[in-house]
Amino acid sequence: MTYGHDHVELYDLVFRSRGKDFGAEAEELAALIRDRKPGAATLLDVACGTGAHLERLAGLFDEVEGVEIAPAMREFAQLRLPDIDIHPGDMRDFDLGKKYDSLICIGNAVACMLSSHDLDKAVARMAEHLDHGGVLVVEPWWFPENFIDGYVGGHVVREDRRVVSRLTRSVREGLTTRMEIRFTVSEPEGMRAWTDELVTSLFTREEYELAFERAGCTVEFLSDPLQLSDGRANAPGLFVGVRK
């Protein structure tokens, strides 16, 4: 599924209120990339969401661009970053006709691939957009052994004359997870509520590593390099590769 405008409007607000620092994460990502390619000057953010990371990355690289499949996310990112190209596209088959020094795919976006075949296609397509020696950074979803079936979470944000609650429940369904995300927004004009669902795959560490290798990249796994500024526990980490 792709989030609608109501969800996108609240996305940054909720995660920032939980302690997520998009700017600090962007700086960590830039450091990881330049440790492996010191002269990296260009970056593509695949599944760039609202553009919160790109906003800071734009000041750290000479040229940045984004790719986002969800129309509401893409529109939000483009309004935030009017001078940056935010391209529509599916990570399995997008083609921008150019190559970059670095490419990131952060959050659980890559786990929205519902088969290892699609995971391979997505990582290969991303690697194809890298120059030789370019750096690919992918943040996975949970590994099967880390996922807590029936995990529930909740958070309330108070902002001016608005209160937002976000409740989640995640369950395992075979090799996938289904997360229900229920929002309630209370404002002077009234209350509104809705529920979104996000289905993601529980790929193994080995499946991610094989996808990198098949795409012609080296691969290393870094545990918790972003310091989990949004408060998640036991999140997997990052896969970092260099195109051979």
C-alpha positions as CSV (number, residue, x, y, z in Angstrom):
1,M,0.0,0.0,0.0
2,T,1.0,3.6,-0.3
3,Y,0.1,6.2,2.3
4,G,-2.5,8.9,1.6
5,H,-2.3,12.6,2.2
6,D,-3.7,12.4,5.8
7,H,-0.9,10.0,6.8
8,V,1.8,11.9,4.9
9,E,0.8,15.1,6.6
10,L,1.6,13.6,10.0
11,Y,4.5,11.4,9.1
12,D,7.4,13.7,10.1
13,L,5.6,15.1,13.0
14,V,5.0,11.7,14.6
15,F,8.6,10.4,14.1
16,R,10.3,13.6,15.2
17,S,8.2,13.6,18.3
18,R,9.5,10.1,19.0
19,G,13.0,11.4,18.9
20,K,13.9,10.7,15.2
21,D,16.5,13.2,13.9
22,F,16.4,13.0,10.1
23,G,19.2,15.6,9.8
24,A,21.6,13.6,12.1
25,E,20.8,10.4,10.3
26,A,21.6,12.1,7.0
27,E,25.0,13.2,8.3
28,E,25.7,9.6,9.5
29,L,24.8,8.3,6.0
30,A,27.0,10.8,4.3
31,A,29.9,9.8,6.6
32,L,29.3,6.1,5.8
33,I,29.3,6.8,2.1
34,R,32.5,8.9,2.2
35,D,34.3,6.4,4.3
36,R,34.0,4.1,1.2
37,K,34.1,6.7,-1.5
38,P,35.8,9.9,-0.3
39,G,35.0,12.0,-3.3
40,A,31.2,11.1,-3.5
41,A,29.4,14.2,-4.8
42,T,26.1,12.8,-6.1
43,L,23.4,10.9,-4.3
44,L,20.0,9.3,-5.2
45,D,17.5,8.5,-2.4
46,V,15.2,5.7,-3.5
47,A,11.9,5.6,-1.6
48,C,12.7,9.1,-0.4
49,G,9.3,9.5,1.4
50,T,8.6,13.1,2.5
51,G,12.2,14.2,1.6
52,A,13.2,14.6,5.3
53,H,16.6,13.0,4.8
54,L,17.1,14.7,1.4
55,E,16.6,18.1,2.9
56,R,19.8,17.7,4.9
57,L,21.7,15.6,2.3
58,A,21.2,18.5,-0.2
59,G,23.7,20.5,1.9
60,L,26.2,17.6,2.1
61,F,26.4,16.6,-1.6
62,D,26.8,18.6,-4.8
63,E,23.7,17.0,-6.4
64,V,20.9,14.9,-4.8
65,E,17.7,13.5,-6.3
66,G,14.9,11.3,-5.1
67,V,12.6,8.5,-6.3
68,E,9.3,7.8,-4.7
69,I,6.4,5.6,-5.8
70,A,3.7,7.0,-3.5
71,P,2.0,10.1,-5.1
72,A,1.2,11.8,-1.7
73,M,4.8,11.3,-0.4
74,R,6.2,12.5,-3.7
75,E,4.1,15.6,-3.8
76,F,5.0,16.4,-0.2
77,A,8.7,16.0,-0.9
78,Q,8.5,18.1,-4.0
79,L,6.8,20.9,-2.2
80,R,9.5,20.8,0.5
81,L,12.3,20.6,-2.0
82,P,11.2,22.6,-5.1
83,D,14.8,22.7,-6.5
84,I,15.4,19.0,-6.3
85,D,14.1,16.4,-8.8
86,I,11.8,13.9,-7.1
87,H,11.1,11.2,-9.7
88,P,8.1,8.8,-9.8
89,G,9.2,5.2,-10.0
90,D,9.1,1.6,-8.7
91,M,12.4,0.5,-7.3
92,R,12.2,-2.7,-9.3
93,D,12.3,-1.0,-12.7
94,F,13.0,2.7,-12.5
95,D,15.4,4.1,-15.0
96,L,16.8,7.7,-14.7
97,G,19.3,7.3,-17.5
98,K,22.2,8.4,-15.3
99,K,24.6,7.1,-12.6
100,Y,25.4,8.4,-9.1
101,D,28.3,8.2,-6.7
102,S,25.9,6.9,-4.0
103,L,22.4,5.6,-3.5
104,I,20.4,5.1,-0.3
105,C,17.2,3.2,0.4
106,I,16.2,3.9,4.1
107,G,13.3,2.7,6.2
108,N,11.4,-0.4,5.5
109,A,10.8,0.4,1.8
110,V,12.9,-2.4,0.4
111,A,10.9,-5.0,2.5
112,C,7.8,-4.0,0.6
113,M,9.1,-6.3,-2.0
114,L,7.0,-9.4,-1.4
115,S,9.4,-12.1,-2.8
116,S,13.2,-12.6,-2.9
117,H,13.0,-12.4,-6.7
118,D,11.6,-8.8,-6.4
119,L,14.2,-8.0,-3.7
120,D,16.9,-9.1,-6.2
121,K,15.3,-6.9,-8.9
122,A,15.2,-3.9,-6.7
123,V,18.8,-4.1,-5.5
124,A,20.0,-4.8,-9.0
125,R,18.1,-1.8,-10.4
126,M,19.6,0.4,-7.6
127,A,23.1,-0.9,-8.3
128,E,22.7,-0.2,-12.0
129,H,22.4,3.5,-11.1
130,L,25.8,3.5,-9.5
131,D,29.1,4.3,-11.0
132,H,31.8,1.7,-10.5
133,G,33.0,2.2,-6.9
134,G,29.7,3.8,-6.0
135,V,28.2,3.1,-2.6
136,L,24.8,1.5,-1.9
137,V,23.2,1.8,1.5
138,V,20.0,-0.2,2.2
139,E,18.1,-0.4,5.5
140,P,16.3,-3.7,5.9
141,W,13.1,-4.6,7.8
142,W,13.3,-7.1,10.7
143,F,14.9,-10.5,10.1
144,P,12.6,-13.4,10.9
145,E,14.4,-14.2,14.1
146,N,14.0,-10.6,15.4
147,F,10.4,-9.9,14.6
148,I,8.0,-9.9,17.6
149,D,4.6,-11.3,16.6
150,G,1.7,-9.3,18.0
151,Y,3.9,-6.3,18.8
152,V,1.8,-3.3,19.7
153,G,2.9,0.4,20.0
154,G,1.4,3.7,20.7
155,H,2.3,7.4,20.7
156,V,0.5,10.7,21.3
157,V,1.6,14.1,20.0
158,R,0.2,17.4,21.3
159,E,0.8,20.3,18.9
160,D,-0.9,23.7,19.4
161,R,-4.6,22.9,19.3
162,R,-4.3,19.5,17.8
163,V,-3.7,16.0,19.4
164,V,-2.6,13.1,17.3
165,S,-2.5,9.5,18.4
166,R,-0.8,6.7,16.5
167,L,-1.4,3.1,17.5
168,T,0.2,0.1,15.8
169,R,-0.2,-3.7,15.9
170,S,2.1,-6.0,13.9
171,V,1.5,-9.7,13.2
172,R,3.4,-12.3,11.3
173,E,1.7,-14.0,8.4
174,G,4.1,-16.7,7.0
175,L,7.1,-14.9,5.6
176,T,5.4,-11.4,5.8
177,T,4.3,-9.0,8.5
178,R,1.1,-7.0,8.5
179,M,1.2,-3.7,10.5
180,E,-2.1,-1.9,11.3
181,I,-1.5,1.8,11.8
182,R,-4.5,3.6,13.4
183,F,-4.5,7.4,13.6
184,T,-6.9,9.6,15.5
185,V,-6.7,13.4,15.1
186,S,-8.5,15.7,17.5
187,E,-8.9,19.3,16.4
188,P,-11.2,22.2,17.2
189,E,-13.1,21.5,14.0
190,G,-13.7,17.9,14.9
191,M,-12.2,14.5,15.0
192,R,-11.0,12.2,12.3
193,A,-9.7,8.6,12.3
194,W,-8.5,6.1,9.9
195,T,-6.4,2.9,9.7
196,D,-3.7,2.0,7.2
197,E,-2.0,-1.3,6.7
198,L,1.6,-2.0,5.7
199,V,2.7,-5.5,4.5
200,T,6.4,-6.2,4.5
201,S,8.6,-9.3,4.0
202,L,10.7,-11.0,6.6
203,F,13.8,-11.5,4.4
204,T,16.8,-13.2,6.0
205,R,20.1,-11.5,6.3
206,E,21.4,-14.0,3.8
207,E,18.7,-13.0,1.3
208,Y,19.8,-9.4,1.5
209,E,23.4,-10.3,1.1
210,L,22.8,-12.5,-1.9
211,A,20.8,-9.7,-3.5
212,F,23.9,-7.4,-3.2
213,E,26.2,-10.0,-4.5
214,R,24.0,-10.8,-7.5
215,A,23.9,-7.1,-8.3
216,G,27.7,-7.0,-8.5
217,C,28.3,-5.3,-5.2
218,T,30.4,-6.1,-2.1
219,V,28.3,-6.2,1.0
220,E,28.8,-5.6,4.7
221,F,26.3,-5.5,7.5
222,L,26.5,-2.7,10.1
223,S,24.4,-3.1,13.3
224,D,22.7,0.0,14.5
225,P,24.9,2.6,12.7
226,L,22.2,5.3,12.9
227,Q,21.8,4.9,16.7
228,L,18.1,4.3,16.3
229,S,17.1,7.9,17.0
230,D,13.4,7.1,16.6
231,G,13.5,4.7,19.5
232,R,13.1,1.3,17.8
233,A,14.5,-1.6,19.7
234,N,16.7,-4.3,18.1
235,A,16.3,-3.0,14.6
236,P,18.6,-4.8,12.2
237,G,21.0,-2.1,11.0
238,L,22.2,-1.3,7.5
239,F,23.6,-3.1,4.5
240,V,26.4,-1.2,2.8
241,G,27.9,-2.3,-0.5
242,V,30.3,-0.9,-3.2
243,R,29.7,-1.6,-6.8
244,K,32.5,-3.7,-8.3
